[in-house]
Amino acid sequence: MTTKTAGEASFTLADFDYHLPEERIALHPVSPRDSSKLLVVGQGAVADRVFSELPGMLQPGDLLVFNDTRVIPARLLGERQRDGNVVAVEALLLKRLDPSTWTAFAKPGKRLKIGDRVTFGERGSVCLMGSLSAEVVAKGEEGVVTLRFDREGAYLDEAIAMVGAMPLPPYILEARRRLGEDDSAPDAQDYQTVFARNDGAVASPTASLHFTPGLIEQLVAKGIGHAFVTLHVGAGTFLPVKVDSIAEHKMHAEWGEISAQTARRINETRAKGGRIIAVGTTVTRLLESAANEAGQVQPFLGETEIFIRPGYRFKAVDALITNFHLPKSTLLMLVSAFAGYGTMKRAYAHAIANGYRFYSYGDSSLLWPGAS
């Protein structure tokens, strides 16, 4: 990350690049979850803490907002057969279009044609239903295809659950393979939050992975409340930014919901002087999508394409808990907008130098707003 002033709007993709030693990438979570490191960032300063100390950093009357999405086993392995030729195919489900149809990232996407049929899972691995089969009915950019399955609704959900795997980020899977690890580690539990309940995400809201039932009880005992929203993490998590001028990047839509009850509680908290602590960039994006210019959060149901980058004025979020993000990612741009570009540049340098673990299974940070 190069040097920029806080008010400069002409950020380029290169401004959000940094070098991370490979050994800083977390391939597995720590145990217990709340024993991870926590870097507190605010007013241009940083402090090294432990996540379990979070209750002491917040005040009675504050409100934590969690994303209760649940990750589905969206990674499907199969094969395409055409004219006697067999090609191994990996598909990552992205978005459901109707009861039998999904968009998906496919590898190798270039080897697939409209009309191809792909069979997922070993034969007979879906109980009595046989293998799960889908037809390629459309192709898009970046390896995205549209798959129409031979089952629909709950029957399709059951089949996906049986043949699918937890859709871990590619850098975790690739690093584990290089190390000769079995990628069937206990990710089915590790990659879900303890309060996940609404199926639909293809990536975990990883900031929430650090919370345990015991830690939540401690927060409640101190008078720190919590509420839930839902944002199904989708394609935007995986697609790289490919334009030099970040203002030209287009986010992919993700579906979210804020109930009237949750919106009311958020607004009442702020009216009483409490602070809204967004747990994760997904929560931040959803709250900011639903907030009016006065900072009041409205009930929300639908898709958001909000792209938060330096220069954005936050309306609904007073603090942000988040992990450390990939170079050149929209998530790094978001946290730079919230805490200040220069502040985050220094914070990431500190985290790298002091042994913090990065990315989805890595350590966390508590960010307070800033402009430096």
Residue, then its C-alpha position, 0 to 999 in steps of 0.5 A: m500500500t503506497t502513500k495517499t492522503a485521506g481526502e484523495a479520491s483518485f485511488t488506484l488498485a496498486d494503492f491497496d497492494y501489500h506483501l504478505p509472507e506465506e507463513r502469515i496465511a492461516l490455514h486452520p483456526v485457533s482453538p478456542r475461537d476467542s483466543s485469536k489475536l485482536l488488533v485495536v486500531g483507532q486515532g492513528a494508534v494500534a494496540d495488541r489484545v486478545f479477542s476474549e478481552l472484547p467485553g472490556m473494550l465496549q460499553p454497556g448500551d453498545l450493540l453488536v450486529f452479527n450476520d446469521t447467514r449459514v454457509i452451504p456446501a457449495r463446492l461440487l466436484g464432478e466430471r463432464q463427458r463429451d464424445g468419450n472425453v472426460v474432464a474433471v470439473e469443480a463448480l462453486l455455487l454462487k446464486r440460486l436463480d430458481p428451484s433448479t438453477w444456479t450460477a456457479f464458478a466453474k473450473p475449467g470454465k473454458r472447457l464447458k459448452i452450453g448443452d454440456r452435462v456435468t455429473f457431480g459426486e461419485r455414482g450412488s453417493v446421493c443415497l438412492m437418488g444417484s449422482l447429481s447431474a446438471e446441464v450448462v444452460a448459459k456461460g458468462e465472464e470470469g468462468v461463471v456458468t449457469l447450471r440447471f440441475d435434474r432436481e429442484g427445491a428441497y430435493l436439490d438442497e438435499a443432494i447438494a448437501m450430500v455431495g457438496a463440500m465446504p467452499l473454503p477460499p482457494y488460497i486455503l485449499e491450494a496451500r493445504r494441497r502443497l503441504g500434503e494436507d487432507d482438505s477434509a479437515p473439520d471445516a464443516q464446523d470451523y467455517q460456520t459461525v456459532f449462530a449460523r441459521n439462514d442457509g445461502a452463503v458461499a463464504s463465511p462471515t469470518a469476523s464472527l468466527h471468533f465468537t463463542p457462546g461463552l464470550i457472547e454471555q459475557l457481553v450480555a452480562k455487561g449490558i452489551g446487546h446483539a442483533f442479527v441481520t442476514l447477508h448471503v455472501g456471494a460472488g463479490t467475495f471471489l471476483p478480483v478487482k481488474v481495473d486500475s481505477i477502483a471507482e470503475h469496479k462493479m460489485h456483484a449483488e448479494w442478497g440481504e435482509i434487515s427485519a423491522q425489529t432489528a432496524r428499530r433496535i439499531n436506531e433506538t440504540r443510537a438514540k440512547g447514545g449506544r454505539i453500533i458495532a458491525v461484526g464484519t464487512t458484510v454487516t457493514r455493507l448491509l447496514e450502510s445500504a439500508a441507512n438514510e442520510a440521517g443515519q437511521v437504518q430502514p428495514f431491508l429485503g433485497e440485493t445490494e451492490i454497494f461498493i465502499r471505498p475511501g471517500y465514502r461517508f459512513k452513516a450507520v456504523d460506529a465501529l467495525i470488527t473484521n479480519f485481515h483482508l487480501p491485497k487489492s480486495t474490495l474489503l481492504m478498500l472498505v476498511s481503509a475507508f472506515a479507519g483511514y487509508g494511512t491508519m490501515k497501512r500502518a496497522y497492516a504493517h504492524a500486524i505482519a511484523n508482529g505475527y498476526r495470522f491473516y485472512s478467513y481463519g486468521d486473527s481479527s481487528l477492532l476498528w474505530p473510525g478515522a481519517s488519517 
